[in-house]
């Protein structure tokens, strides 16, 4: 038995939020601690400001991502409700519409009609959601997942400049945080490219 294929597109919902969160965590926290350090603050004051910025940023990213993805989820639900109504009231027109989609994708008209009929017999709403609306189980909006991924990776990204504050000498702190942040940003770009086909 052949093992199931694992495609990267199934992770796209949370991966986008995760990369954005990590990048923002690195940049926001690094900018904040560099600014506080440039004012001649003590290590404790720098860490305190960085921790406050990290918590506030993670909460802000989570809330923003949740609201954004919730809007997408609401749009998907509204589109599915319209499609459900059309299937209940105009089934023949919906079959023709699905047939037309398959013809445009390269199937012969007779085969396209057969495929449309079989898919609509099996699960008409799923067929129209996938092929007409572009909504699949893998791509469907998941607000909570996106919010948690964004908050968690913002925190992880923000911890990196904080570690530099803890470990580096105060005299070279701004330079070392800037350098470490650029390296970390480069690693998130590299990780994102690894997840591309």
C-alpha positions in Angstrom: 0.0 0.0 0.0 1.4 3.4 -1.0 1.7 5.9 1.8 -0.4 9.0 1.5 1.2 12.0 -0.2 2.0 14.9 2.1 1.5 18.3 0.4 2.8 21.6 1.8 -0.3 23.5 0.7 -2.2 22.0 3.7 0.0 24.1 6.0 -0.5 27.4 4.2 -3.1 28.8 6.6 -1.0 28.7 9.7 2.4 28.9 8.0 1.8 32.4 6.6 0.6 33.6 10.0 3.6 31.9 11.6 6.3 33.4 9.3 4.6 36.9 9.6 4.5 36.5 13.4 8.1 35.5 13.7 9.4 38.3 11.5 7.3 40.9 13.3 8.4 39.5 16.7 12.1 39.9 15.7 11.7 43.3 14.2 9.4 44.8 16.8 11.3 43.6 19.8 14.7 44.3 18.3 13.6 47.9 17.4 12.2 48.5 20.9 15.2 47.2 22.8 17.7 49.0 20.5 15.8 52.2 21.1 15.7 51.7 24.9 19.4 50.7 24.9 20.3 53.8 22.9 18.8 56.0 25.6 21.5 54.7 28.0 19.1 52.5 30.0 20.3 49.6 32.3 20.0 46.0 31.2 17.1 45.5 33.5 15.2 48.5 32.0 15.9 47.2 28.5 14.7 43.7 29.4 11.6 45.1 31.0 10.7 47.2 28.0 11.4 44.3 25.7 9.2 41.9 27.7 6.4 44.4 27.8 6.7 44.9 24.0 6.8 41.2 23.4 3.6 40.5 25.4 1.8 43.4 23.8 3.0 42.5 20.3 2.0 38.8 20.7 -1.5 39.8 21.8 -1.9 42.4 19.1 -0.7 39.9 16.4 -3.1 37.2 17.7 -6.1 39.6 17.8 -5.3 41.1 14.3 -4.8 37.7 12.7 -8.0 36.3 14.4 -10.1 39.3 13.1 -8.6 39.1 9.6 -9.0 35.3 9.2 -12.5 35.5 10.8 -13.5 37.9 8.0 -12.3 35.4 5.4 -14.2 32.6 7.3 -17.4 34.6 7.3 -17.1 35.3 3.6 -16.6 31.5 2.9 -19.6 30.7 5.0 -21.8 33.2 3.2 -20.6 31.9 -0.2 -21.4 28.3 0.9 -24.9 29.4 2.1 -25.6 30.9 -1.3 -24.3 27.8 -3.0 -26.5 25.6 -0.8 -29.6 27.6 -1.6 -28.8 27.5 -5.4 -28.3 23.7 -5.2 -31.7 23.4 -3.5 -33.6 25.7 -5.9 -31.6 25.5 -9.2 -30.0 22.1 -9.3 -30.1 21.8 -13.1 -28.4 25.2 -13.6 -25.8 24.3 -11.0 -25.0 21.0 -12.9 -24.6 23.0 -16.1 -22.3 25.4 -14.3 -20.1 22.6 -12.9 -20.0 21.0 -16.3 -18.9 24.2 -17.9 -16.1 24.5 -15.3 -14.8 21.1 -16.2 -15.0 21.8 -20.0 -12.9 25.0 -19.4 -10.4 22.8 -17.6 -10.0 20.5 -20.6 -12.6 17.7 -20.4 -14.8 16.7 -23.3 -18.3 18.0 -22.8 -19.8 14.5 -22.4 -17.2 13.5 -19.9 -17.6 16.8 -18.1 -21.3 16.2 -17.7 -20.7 12.7 -16.4 -18.1 14.0 -13.9 -20.4 16.8 -12.8 -23.3 14.4 -12.3 -21.3 11.9 -10.3 -19.7 14.5 -8.1 -23.0 16.2 -7.4 -24.6 12.8 -6.6 -21.8 12.1 -4.1 -21.5 15.6 -2.5 -22.9 18.5 -4.5 -21.9 21.2 -2.1 -18.3 20.0 -1.7 -18.0 19.8 -5.5 -19.2 23.3 -6.0 -17.2 24.7 -3.1 -14.0 23.2 -4.5 -14.4 23.7 -8.2 -16.5 26.9 -8.4 -15.5 28.7 -5.2 -12.0 27.3 -4.6 -12.8 26.4 -1.0 -11.3 23.1 0.2 -10.7 21.5 3.5 -7.0 22.4 3.3 -7.6 26.0 2.4 -10.6 26.8 4.6 -10.0 29.8 7.0 -9.2 28.8 10.6 -9.1 32.0 12.7 -8.1 30.4 16.0 -5.3 28.4 14.4 -3.9 31.4 12.7 -4.1 33.6 15.8 -2.3 31.0 18.0 0.4 30.4 15.3 0.9 34.2 15.0 1.1 34.8 18.7 3.4 31.8 19.4 5.9 32.7 16.6 5.8 36.4 17.5 6.9 35.4 21.0 9.6 33.0 19.6 10.9 35.7 17.3 10.8 38.3 20.1 12.8 36.1 22.4 15.8 36.1 20.1 16.7 39.8 20.6 16.0 39.4 24.3 18.6 36.7 24.5 21.1 39.1 23.0 20.2 41.7 25.6 20.9 39.1 28.3 24.1 37.8 26.9 25.8 40.7 25.1 27.9 43.4 26.7 25.9 46.7 27.0 28.6 48.7 25.2 27.9 46.8 21.9 24.3 45.9 22.5 22.7 47.9 19.6 25.1 46.6 17.0 24.8 43.0 18.2 21.0 43.1 18.4 20.9 44.5 14.8 23.2 41.8 13.5 21.5 39.0 15.3 18.1 40.2 14.1 19.3 40.3 10.5 20.5 36.7 10.8 17.2 35.6 12.4 15.2 37.3 9.6 17.3 35.5 7.0 16.6 32.2 8.7 12.9 32.8 8.6 13.1 33.5 4.9 15.1 30.3 4.4 12.5 28.3 6.4 9.7 29.7 4.2 11.6 28.8 1.0 12.1 25.2 2.3 8.3 24.9 2.5 7.8 26.0 -1.1 7.7 23.3 -3.8 
